Amino acid sequence: MSFIEYETWRIADGNAQAHHDMIKRWFAFVEEHHADLFAEWKSARYYRQVDRDGNASGTYIMLFEFHTIEGHHAYKERRKDWSGGYEAYKKVDPYELFEPGTVTTEYWEPLEVDLWLDFEI
């Protein structure tokens, strides 16, 4: 069963373009190295928080979907000191462009997945 890590942040003043460029570099790096560094990841998705009319709040969101909670923990343990292939990963990590104190992390565990609905258009 999937396990979701939900992160939010705001971009530090003066870093909007650098942030957007780094996000693109980050996705390219993760895609290139998925098999060797991020095998526990099922998906990674990026959002901008908006109100119901589409007006941006200034908060950005990343959803990391892991195959399992155990996989999440194994990945975090392996990456904790940024050694090996994670040295290169740290160079594309956009955290340095985030406004300090705005980063939040929450975790979601799926429930009643047999009741979930997917609709085709």
C-alpha positions as CSV (number, residue, x, y, z in Angstrom):
1,M,0.0,0.0,0.0
2,S,1.3,3.5,-0.9
3,F,2.6,5.9,1.6
4,I,2.6,9.7,0.9
5,E,5.0,12.4,2.1
6,Y,3.4,15.8,1.6
7,E,5.8,18.8,1.7
8,T,4.9,22.5,1.4
9,W,7.1,25.6,1.2
10,R,7.3,29.2,0.1
11,I,10.0,30.6,-2.2
12,A,12.5,32.9,-0.6
13,D,12.4,36.5,-1.8
14,G,14.3,37.1,-5.1
15,N,14.6,33.4,-5.9
16,A,11.5,32.7,-8.0
17,Q,13.2,32.1,-11.3
18,A,16.1,30.1,-9.7
19,H,13.5,28.0,-7.9
20,H,11.5,27.2,-11.0
21,D,14.7,26.3,-12.9
22,M,15.9,24.1,-10.0
23,I,12.6,22.2,-9.9
24,K,13.0,21.3,-13.5
25,R,16.6,20.2,-12.9
26,W,15.4,18.2,-9.9
27,F,12.8,16.3,-11.8
28,A,15.3,15.5,-14.6
29,F,17.8,14.2,-12.1
30,V,15.2,12.0,-10.3
31,E,14.0,10.6,-13.6
32,E,17.5,9.8,-14.7
33,H,18.4,8.2,-11.4
34,H,15.1,6.6,-10.3
35,A,16.3,3.0,-10.5
36,D,19.4,3.4,-8.5
37,L,18.6,6.2,-6.0
38,F,14.8,6.4,-5.8
39,A,13.5,2.8,-6.3
40,E,11.1,3.1,-3.4
41,W,9.3,6.1,-5.0
42,K,6.1,5.3,-6.9
43,S,5.6,8.9,-8.0
44,A,6.6,12.6,-7.4
45,R,4.1,15.4,-8.1
46,Y,4.5,19.1,-7.9
47,Y,1.7,21.7,-7.2
48,R,1.1,25.3,-6.6
49,Q,-1.6,26.1,-4.0
50,V,-4.4,28.3,-5.3
51,D,-7.8,29.4,-4.1
52,R,-10.9,28.1,-5.8
53,D,-10.6,30.9,-8.5
54,G,-7.0,29.9,-9.3
55,N,-5.3,32.7,-7.5
56,A,-1.9,31.6,-6.2
57,S,-1.2,31.6,-2.4
58,G,2.6,31.6,-2.7
59,T,2.8,28.0,-1.3
60,Y,4.2,25.1,-3.3
61,I,3.6,21.4,-2.7
62,M,5.4,18.2,-3.5
63,L,3.8,14.8,-3.1
64,F,6.1,11.9,-2.8
65,E,4.4,8.6,-3.2
66,F,6.3,5.6,-1.9
67,H,5.4,2.0,-2.6
68,T,5.3,1.3,1.2
69,I,6.0,3.0,4.5
70,E,9.0,0.7,5.0
71,G,10.3,1.9,1.6
72,H,9.9,5.5,2.7
73,H,11.9,4.8,5.9
74,A,14.6,2.8,4.0
75,Y,15.1,5.6,1.5
76,K,15.3,8.3,4.2
77,E,17.9,6.2,6.1
78,R,20.0,5.6,3.0
79,R,19.9,9.3,2.1
80,K,20.4,10.8,5.5
81,D,24.1,11.7,5.2
82,W,24.0,12.6,1.5
83,S,26.7,10.1,0.6
84,G,27.2,8.2,-2.6
85,G,24.8,9.2,-5.4
86,Y,23.0,11.5,-3.0
87,E,25.9,13.9,-3.1
88,A,24.9,14.8,-6.7
89,Y,21.2,14.8,-5.7
90,K,21.9,17.4,-3.0
91,K,23.2,19.7,-5.8
92,V,19.8,19.8,-7.4
93,D,17.8,19.9,-4.2
94,P,15.9,23.2,-4.2
95,Y,15.6,23.6,-0.4
96,E,18.2,26.4,-0.4
97,L,15.7,28.5,-2.4
98,F,12.9,28.0,0.1
99,E,11.9,30.7,2.6
100,P,13.3,29.5,6.0
101,G,10.6,28.4,8.4
102,T,8.0,27.8,5.8
103,V,8.7,24.1,5.1
104,T,6.2,21.6,6.4
105,T,6.1,17.9,6.1
106,E,3.1,15.6,6.7
107,Y,2.5,11.9,5.9
108,W,-0.6,10.3,4.5
109,E,-1.6,6.6,4.7
110,P,-4.2,5.4,2.3
111,L,-7.4,4.0,3.8
112,E,-10.3,2.0,2.3
113,V,-8.6,1.9,-1.1
114,D,-11.1,-0.8,-2.2
115,L,-13.7,2.0,-2.1
116,W,-11.7,4.6,-4.0
117,L,-13.1,5.8,-7.3
118,D,-11.3,6.6,-10.6
119,F,-13.3,8.0,-13.4
120,E,-12.4,7.9,-17.1
121,I,-13.3,10.8,-19.3
